[in-house]
Amino acid sequence: MNSTRILAFDGVDNFRDYGDYGTTHGARLTKGVLYRSAHHARATDADLRQMEALNFEAVVDLRRKSERERDPSRRPDRFTAEVIANDIGDVGVAPHLTFVMTTELTPENVKGFMIEEYRRIPFEPRHLDLFRRYFRALAYSKGPLVIHCAAGKDRTGLLAALTHKVVGVHDDDIMADYLLTNDAARIEERAPQSQDMISQTTGKRPTLEAVRAFLGVQADYLVAAFAEIDAGHGALDAYLSQALGVDPDLKARLRARLLT
């Protein structure tokens, strides 16, 4: 873990600050306000004390209802933050589980599946609702927020990248923050455990290379999401305004709130 952005937690992976980047217009994104992580179900008591000290004003849980019920979040004793979540469209088996159960896990198949997921994520009704509510909470709050999904890499990664786009973070920093998951998510530590779990569940044992591809992220994934946004709306600003309610007034408020 080679970045001071990554916070050390015992039971929560991929916990990090996604502020403190420069922007194309010379301002800088505030540090200590924007946090992202994987789910909090395995947070230790020490982790909860650390989260309590961060004093979150809102927690944005991007998971499906079924994911939240399977791995319910642990909260500090004096937890008062707003929780932003929804149950929209939570029917059937999650796409990634269907993929694991029905498809041979190879690095090539994983990449193809993930690119299709990234093309879908920006337009799914559940995400549109959560992303809208997140941006409004971010614009009107005064304290720190944390966004997370299950692994804190795909849904969370896209929302963090959209935030960076809104405030004008340089594209190379947006991608660097996105790819930092590959350092922060303890992939080498988790890959053998995930390999065993998939083998027990499906009866098929994927290679470690395929499992690592499933646990990590690639630049092509984020590129695919933004290309699909451009194809669907003509430009990112149109998507932000029309789909997420980030119109010029809200964008100005977000920049005033987040930039120094």
PyMOL commands that set and color helices and strands:
alter all, ss='L'
color gray80, all
select helices_A, chain A and resi 45-54+65-70+95-102+107-123+125-140+155-167+171-179+181-184+187-202+208-215+219-233+236-244+248-258
alter helices_A, ss='H'
color red, helices_A
select strands_A, chain A and resi 16-17+34-37+58-61+82-84+145-148
alter strands_A, ss='S'
color yellow, strands_A
deselect
rebuild
show_as cartoon
